[in-house]
Amino acid sequence: MNSANGWICDGIPKNGQHYPNCSGSHPPHENHAPECEICGLPQEAMEPQKLDSKSKTLLSQPQKFQFPIAATVAIALILLLGGTTAGYLLWRNDVWRFEAENSAEMAADSLESISQTAVNAESISQGEKVLLVGGKNFAEKVAGATAFSQQNWDEAIAQYQLASEVDPNDPEAKIYFNNSIAKKAENPLTIAVVVPISASENAAKEVLRGVALYQDEFNDNPTIPGRFLEVAIVNEAEPANGPSLAQDLIQAGNVLGAIGHGVDAASREAIAEYEEAQMAVLSPISTRISTDSTGQSILQTLSLGENADEVLDRYLESVGQTLVSHAAANYSPASAVIFYNTDSPYSQALKDKISAALADNNGELVNAVEVTAPGFNPAEALQSAREEGATIGFLALSKNKVDTAIAIAQVNANQPQPLALMGGDELYNPTLLKEGDAAIDGLILAVPWRWQQGDRFASQAAKIWRGRVSWRTATAYDTTQALANALTQNPTRAAAAQLLQQGIPISGTATDFNLFDRIPLVKAVPGTNAGYRYQFEPL
């Protein structure tokens, strides 16, 4: 489809050819380059259908997308306006409104369950099954899931609303409540969030609370009329499942982007698969937040082939420098023992960064203790470190070693001269507060965000979730906002991915500090706001 100023692409080839690497149907878009900047189709794909000279039949199949008259008129208006942004936006919104209100086929597709064709069906739910089992609202959630699976949206809405009222701290119920509303309206904007429910339920809930907060905000005032945000929850029971889960989401054509996965090798493989499918994924190693010259926070995705490793490396370097700088300023001499686990790239990297920071700050590393080594004994390791002159214990441990961190803290608390304990963000966990109790008194952690009195987001989140939220909630809120903003500008996989690569402005929670300069610190102190005897307060 050619125009006076370029050529129009709607993502559906007109020349009878198949382009497996292109992302598929999208609202008509005017291009001036050889390939469509949204889906990647070449201009030749939009050439008029050719006839077989022998049979005189069309070589290509009938197309699903049909230009509405209103869209044709709008295209003429764009050409008249010289292709201005304002004209294009008017046309684009009209096409989206037509699709949302009049395309029965798109609406029917949106009602399909992702798990119907998924290999990991038991790990994926839009509301048709309960992934966070147990709890005081479990019966209401089961009733909601039954109604959802039967596409009885009114009953699903009622049951999930009741579930949210019975347990206001449950993010799953709130997400499925919003999903039921989105399904009833038809043609939702669907994203997925991958969280470790089986491996770390508390951490998963913290992430889901941030996603649910922004989903609530978005659906209260959808940018595209009638298109609500739907969130598929995906349980990554084991990190090794990441690539398989990624394929399930990629094969589900209605999933427009994903949030989640970690920093391990399997997560990197999963992220590479999303990239190949031109589908945005916001993960710790593919996302960064920076500030532009005006002070606006910008969230940007990075490809693994570029400098994603550098982002994680720089972040952990900042963590190490921040922790050691605090140690050097408050403890003299800054002599330290580092506890780490070799089964985690995060832990090993943080150990190396802390060690380098100690050298830069005239500190001394008396020992580095591998907690997964045969015969590891917290009491012996602490006694040895103390005899060698250590005053500080750095817990460079990953999230699956919270129990080990607690064991070290408990032994340390009973020493005649306890070490000052410090660690990274993966130890920021309710289990640490609950099980560590008085043993973690004074523990200092470096985290990407900290709760502060008077902070708008912190206050709003505490009111909704009936208590303080963590850095995972804050960063999940930011990433959900960025992905939703990209989709409202153009609700297709490839276009949203491209917009996120360029950078999306966010008015989020991580705007008062630079993660590549100084990481916020929190300290475990007596209190009751977290529901335990100890809580984290900002330093």
Secondary structure, 3 states (H helix, E strand, C coil): CEECCEEEECCCCCCCCCCCCCCCCCCCEEECCCECCCCCCEHHHHCCCCECCCCCCECCCCCCCCCCHHHHHHHHHHHHCCCCHHHHHHHHHHHHHHHHHHCHHHHHHHCCCHHHCCCCHHHEECCCCCCCCCCCCHHHHHHHHHHHHCCCHHHHHHHHHHHHHHCCCCHHHHHHHHHHHHHHHCCCEEEEEEECCCCCHHHHHHHHHHHHHHHHHHHHCCCCCCCCEEEEEEECCCHHHHHHHHHHHHHCCCEEEEEECCCCHHHHHHHHHHHHCCCEEECCCCEEEEECCCCCEEEEECCCCCCHHHHHHHHHHHHHHHHHHHHHHHCCCCEEEEEECCCCHHHHHHHHHHHHHHHHCCCEEEEEEECCCCCCCHHHHHHHHHHCCCCEEEEECCHHHHHHHHHHHHHHHCCCCCCEEEECHHHCCHHHHHHHHHHHCCCEEECCCCCCCCCHHHHHHHHHHCCCCCHHHHHHHHHHHHHHHHHHHCCCHHHHHHHHHHCEEECCCCCCCCCCCCCCEEEEEECCCCCCCEEEEEC
